[in-house]
């Protein structure tokens, strides 16, 4: 599980938002220039394609127990077969769907909660800020995995919905803290003062004035939350807290471990889903890093001057 | 001292929150663990045991909820956690006592190593911005930090232990031996702990490198650093005593707040290596639906993290005079 180091973001200059297209255009251009970001985008596009085209790509039914167990890689079975005689490559391809959907949905919901809690804490101020901030810190410090395990154990093997709920419950606090810091630095800016003088109501100001100026941070938080979701889901499914009949990389690892794949001489059964998890995670992590550089110009790579 | 008072306030509020989550969870989640256990053991459990379990989990609704809550708080604070189903008839408290030192040792050591190493690498790569170190290490460790802890553990186990045979296959010491205070036992503990520790260091170091690098870059732009350069101080001195020393403070706070994430990963590492710590025990508790043990483990792990956070806060207060000023 990736370490997420929690530091209050220094007041960042919001990008000069003249038009929305201008902001998005600048973001797109900066992404194109960054090799890290391009790798992340390419990886995500690749996995999305695999997820959509799974029925076309996978040669066999992923559940079918029709082959000899523990075959090595061959032309018929690119990655060999499991102890149950299932085709590993087909399982891997079909698993892309759930793993990707889980990461994106859990990431989006967690981000939404982060935005609501973080921005309202900063904007409402006073006692509200104190209470919401304390609430955020408490959820930040409580170790997530034991909490996830206990919740998932009580919920029983409830499948994807339970996994998403558990991940969201434990994953929103990090973003909320970062968003609060940035929203605080925006609170007294002149354009918000102007909106207040114009007589706009708070919801309007938050949605149309504050949030557009935080776009790049919100995207970065979504990417961080998605990375967290990828790893958390894999961890929970690996220890058997998902639905074992689901097709996902974490569940594949669960079955591989339960059947002693490493000792039984089929390391590919363990290697392949792990590499996929790592690649999807790395895609989110690298994009996140690129967005960090984007929203904080001080961190952008420099060309060293020749002395 | 107001800083420490605020941090103490946070410590107790978080502890109370964790206790309360623990109390509420079994009451709001669907299903009845006591009945599930009855089914699991095909009625071999005496009705009395079921009743005890129901009381412990708050499933007997005869008492008002507030009274149950007070009873639960009283039991927990006096260390009365009930009996473990998995390790019957040991008490939950004893099981936790057995696992705790292993987890504290493994996670504590590897986290401190990762933090120290990550901080130094981050400092160096910010100092030589765009240099060789800066071009290679941060991106590499961003990628390794996306590895699932447990999967890296499996790979390390496969390569270094199964294939090359350099390290033992798991557990915390040679299973034939006994726990004793001798050099050979210490050697066993180190050789058994090396791989899990390596796994934790590799997957967690990226975060420390990145944040240290980022705060260091900001610090290097400060006027006092320019001043130090202008005075002609040696670069090593500026790097460690001027910039590094100040950049490390926010990193230390971040370190404390991130311990919860680290320990979560470490739990999975323990499971992969059959390391007899709290995480491994937690898995056994989950598999045998031992809710009393599960909840106590959650509390203990939270308490350990909170104490570490408090320690980091005290360290920060000692290092940073600004936190000591009354605001």
Boltz contact constraints between the chains, C-beta under 6 A:
constraints:
  - contact:
      token1: [A, 1]
      token2: [B, 149]
      max_distance: 6.0
  - contact:
      token1: [A, 1]
      token2: [B, 264]
      max_distance: 6.0
  - contact:
      token1: [A, 1]
      token2: [B, 265]
      max_distance: 6.0
  - contact:
      token1: [A, 2]
      token2: [B, 145]
      max_distance: 6.0
  - contact:
      token1: [A, 3]
      token2: [B, 204]
      max_distance: 6.0
  - contact:
      token1: [A, 3]
      token2: [B, 207]
      max_distance: 6.0
  - contact:
      token1: [A, 3]
      token2: [B, 258]
      max_distance: 6.0
  - contact:
      token1: [A, 3]
      token2: [B, 261]
      max_distance: 6.0
  - contact:
      token1: [A, 3]
      token2: [B, 262]
      max_distance: 6.0
  - contact:
      token1: [A, 4]
      token2: [B, 261]
      max_distance: 6.0
  - contact:
      token1: [A, 5]
      token2: [B, 207]
      max_distance: 6.0
  - contact:
      token1: [A, 5]
      token2: [B, 211]
      max_distance: 6.0
  - contact:
      token1: [A, 5]
      token2: [B, 254]
      max_distance: 6.0
  - contact:
      token1: [A, 5]
      token2: [B, 258]
      max_distance: 6.0
  - contact:
      token1: [A, 6]
      token2: [B, 254]
      max_distance: 6.0
  - contact:
      token1: [A, 6]
      token2: [B, 257]
      max_distance: 6.0
  - contact:
      token1: [A, 6]
      token2: [B, 258]
      max_distance: 6.0
  - contact:
      token1: [A, 7]
      token2: [B, 211]
      max_distance: 6.0
  - contact:
      token1: [A, 7]
      token2: [B, 250]
      max_distance: 6.0
  - contact:
      token1: [A, 7]
      token2: [B, 254]
      max_distance: 6.0
  - contact:
      token1: [A, 138]
      token2: [B, 14]
      max_distance: 6.0
  - contact:
      token1: [A, 138]
      token2: [B, 17]
      max_distance: 6.0
  - contact:
      token1: [A, 140]
      token2: [B, 257]
      max_distance: 6.0
  - contact:
      token1: [A, 141]
      token2: [B, 14]
      max_distance: 6.0
  - contact:
      token1: [A, 141]
      token2: [B, 260]
      max_distance: 6.0
  - contact:
      token1: [A, 142]
      token2: [B, 18]
      max_distance: 6.0
  - contact:
      token1: [A, 142]
      token2: [B, 302]
      max_distance: 6.0
  - contact:
      token1: [A, 143]
      token2: [B, 260]
      max_distance: 6.0
  - contact:
      token1: [A, 143]
      token2: [B, 263]
      max_distance: 6.0
  - contact:
      token1: [A, 143]
      token2: [B, 264]
      max_distance: 6.0
  - contact:
      token1: [A, 143]
      token2: [B, 301]
      max_distance: 6.0
  - contact:
      token1: [A, 143]
      token2: [B, 302]
      max_distance: 6.0
  - contact:
      token1: [A, 143]
      token2: [B, 305]
      max_distance: 6.0
  - contact:
      token1: [A, 144]
      token2: [B, 264]
      max_distance: 6.0
  - contact:
      token1: [A, 145]
      token2: [B, 264]
      max_distance: 6.0
  - contact:
      token1: [A, 145]
      token2: [B, 267]
      max_distance: 6.0
  - contact:
      token1: [A, 146]
      token2: [B, 298]
      max_distance: 6.0
  - contact:
      token1: [A, 146]
      token2: [B, 301]
      max_distance: 6.0
  - contact:
      token1: [A, 149]
      token2: [B, 286]
      max_distance: 6.0
  - contact:
      token1: [A, 150]
      token2: [B, 294]
      max_distance: 6.0
  - contact:
      token1: [A, 150]
      token2: [B, 298]
      max_distance: 6.0
  - contact:
      token1: [A, 153]
      token2: [B, 286]
      max_distance: 6.0
  - contact:
      token1: [A, 154]
      token2: [B, 29]
      max_distance: 6.0
  - contact:
      token1: [A, 231]
      token2: [B, 148]
      max_distance: 6.0
  - contact:
      token1: [A, 234]
      token2: [B, 148]
      max_distance: 6.0
  - contact:
      token1: [A, 235]
      token2: [B, 268]
      max_distance: 6.0
  - contact:
      token1: [A, 238]
      token2: [B, 150]
      max_distance: 6.0
  - contact:
      token1: [A, 239]
      token2: [B, 283]
      max_distance: 6.0
  - contact:
      token1: [A, 262]
      token2: [B, 158]
      max_distance: 6.0
  - contact:
      token1: [A, 267]
      token2: [B, 158]
      max_distance: 6.0
  - contact:
      token1: [A, 270]
      token2: [B, 154]
      max_distance: 6.0
  - contact:
      token1: [A, 274]
      token2: [B, 151]
      max_distance: 6.0
  - contact:
      token1: [A, 277]
      token2: [B, 148]
      max_distance: 6.0
  - contact:
      token1: [A, 278]
      token2: [B, 146]
      max_distance: 6.0
  - contact:
      token1: [A, 278]
      token2: [B, 147]
      max_distance: 6.0
  - contact:
      token1: [A, 281]
      token2: [B, 146]
      max_distance: 6.0
  - contact:
      token1: [A, 282]
      token2: [B, 143]
      max_distance: 6.0
  - contact:
      token1: [A, 282]
      token2: [B, 146]
      max_distance: 6.0
  - contact:
      token1: [A, 285]
      token2: [B, 142]
      max_distance: 6.0
  - contact:
      token1: [A, 285]
      token2: [B, 146]
      max_distance: 6.0
  - contact:
      token1: [A, 289]
      token2: [B, 142]
      max_distance: 6.0
  - contact:
      token1: [A, 298]
      token2: [B, 217]
      max_distance: 6.0
  - contact:
      token1: [A, 299]
      token2: [B, 214]
      max_distance: 6.0
  - contact:
      token1: [A, 302]
      token2: [B, 129]
      max_distance: 6.0
  - contact:
      token1: [A, 302]
      token2: [B, 130]
      max_distance: 6.0
  - contact:
      token1: [A, 304]
      token2: [B, 130]
      max_distance: 6.0
